[in-house]
Amino acid sequence: MTEHAVRLGTVQETLLIPLYGRAVENRKPEPALRDPRAEEIVASIDYDFSRFDGQPSLFGSVLRTSLFDHWITDFLTAHPTGTVVEIGTGLNTRFERVDNGRARWFDLDLPDVIDLRRTFFSDAPRRTMVAGSVTDEAWADAVSGTEGPYFFAAEAVLPYLEEAEVRGVVDLVSERFPGSLLALDTNGPWVVDNQDQHDVLSKVEARFRWACADPAELSTWRPGARVLASHTLDALPTRMFEALPGTCRQMITDLAGRNLPHVKAYRLTLVQLP
Ligand SMILES: C[S@@+](CC[C@H](N)C(=O)[O-])C[C@H]1O[C@@H](n2cnc3c(N)ncnc32)[C@H](O)[C@@H]1O
């Protein structure tokens, strides 16, 4: 199999964590999600993934991805021709999992990630890759002009930005795409303060910069913004939880029983922007 050498920037390297999480999950007899493509990509990339083996956050990243899939599936059920924008898409394969044959889809990431992504994925009439930083307004021009409504998925991206940059992204999305949905994840100060001990982040150089004690803060940043849902990984939406295989449900139940501070301080939130 072709080996792709990975020459990624510091924060860009983090995309390999959820990619590997999905590949490992795919090998399980009862996975939370299937992702054969992630397994193929991992096999073809020249990188020492073994540093992440056995770490609980790999499964955590799979649950996070499953929740984002769940929210986007609901969005596309309500708006079959809506537009989904993956902010910091990495080598995510969500389009492969949730596309309904009618949605418009954009995958935004930094230029070196999009270069790597183009070795595995291609643009198509309803699917476009955009190279640029989410903090630079240029991407909004590439995305605007579609039918809408819009769903912005920022999965494991905003915690790597400074708070002022996150505020800038929320302002930009609200101003250019009013009324859109934004899914994001937030780390409380405990997680940021203890990140050098984080089971997978400690294996790479990138570090979290934005600490958010409560994602409800976003409604004070943009008056009119409303938190529609906010979950920890051990308290997922009932409908999603009940659709998971029994082994996954048991792992989540065990996790909830341990009351771990880093699990309680990590939230996945869906916001309706004004
Ligand atoms: C942990 S990875 C998550 C990748 C993907 N969302 C997933 O869940 O598989 C973080 C991603 O955010 C991207 N990223 C970080 N800062 C960014 C920025 N300013 N603009 C666009 N993407 C960014 C990185 O390049 C990387 O692909």
The ligand as a MOL file (V3000), in Angstrom:
LIG
                    3D

  0  0  0     0  0            999 V3000
M  V30 BEGIN CTAB
M  V30 COUNTS 27 29 0 0 0
M  V30 BEGIN ATOM
M  V30 1 C -8.3280 17.2900 16.5480 0
M  V30 2 S -8.3560 17.6640 14.8390 0 CHG=1
M  V30 3 C -10.0810 17.3440 14.4740 0
M  V30 4 C -10.3000 16.9570 13.0350 0
M  V30 5 C -11.7350 16.6090 12.6780 0
M  V30 6 N -12.6550 17.6490 13.0630 0
M  V30 7 C -12.1350 15.3070 13.3130 0
M  V30 8 O -12.8910 15.3260 14.2850 0
M  V30 9 O -11.6780 14.2640 12.8280 0 CHG=-1
M  V30 10 C -8.2550 19.4670 14.7720 0
M  V30 11 C -8.3550 20.0010 13.3780 0
M  V30 12 O -8.5570 21.4160 13.4470 0
M  V30 13 C -7.8080 22.0000 12.4170 0
M  V30 14 N -7.5690 23.4110 12.7250 0
M  V30 15 C -6.8830 23.9130 13.7770 0
M  V30 16 N -6.8370 25.2520 13.7040 0
M  V30 17 C -7.5240 25.6060 12.5840 0
M  V30 18 C -7.8130 26.8420 11.9690 0
M  V30 19 N -7.4030 28.0140 12.4900 0
M  V30 20 N -8.5440 26.8500 10.8390 0
M  V30 21 C -8.9780 25.6830 10.2990 0
M  V30 22 N -8.7240 24.4650 10.8330 0
M  V30 23 C -7.9890 24.4270 11.9610 0
M  V30 24 C -6.5350 21.1710 12.3910 0
M  V30 25 O -5.7760 21.3770 11.2280 0
M  V30 26 C -7.0990 19.7700 12.5350 0
M  V30 27 O -7.4470 19.1990 11.3020 0
M  V30 END ATOM
M  V30 BEGIN BOND
M  V30 1 1 1 2
M  V30 2 1 2 3
M  V30 3 1 2 10
M  V30 4 1 3 4
M  V30 5 1 4 5
M  V30 6 1 5 6
M  V30 7 1 5 7
M  V30 8 2 7 8
M  V30 9 1 7 9
M  V30 10 1 10 11
M  V30 11 1 11 12
M  V30 12 1 11 26
M  V30 13 1 12 13
M  V30 14 1 13 14
M  V30 15 1 13 24
M  V30 16 1 14 15
M  V30 17 1 14 23
M  V30 18 2 15 16
M  V30 19 1 16 17
M  V30 20 1 17 18
M  V30 21 2 17 23
M  V30 22 1 18 19
M  V30 23 2 18 20
M  V30 24 1 20 21
M  V30 25 2 21 22
M  V30 26 1 22 23
M  V30 27 1 24 25
M  V30 28 1 24 26
M  V30 29 1 26 27
M  V30 END BOND
M  V30 END CTAB
M  END
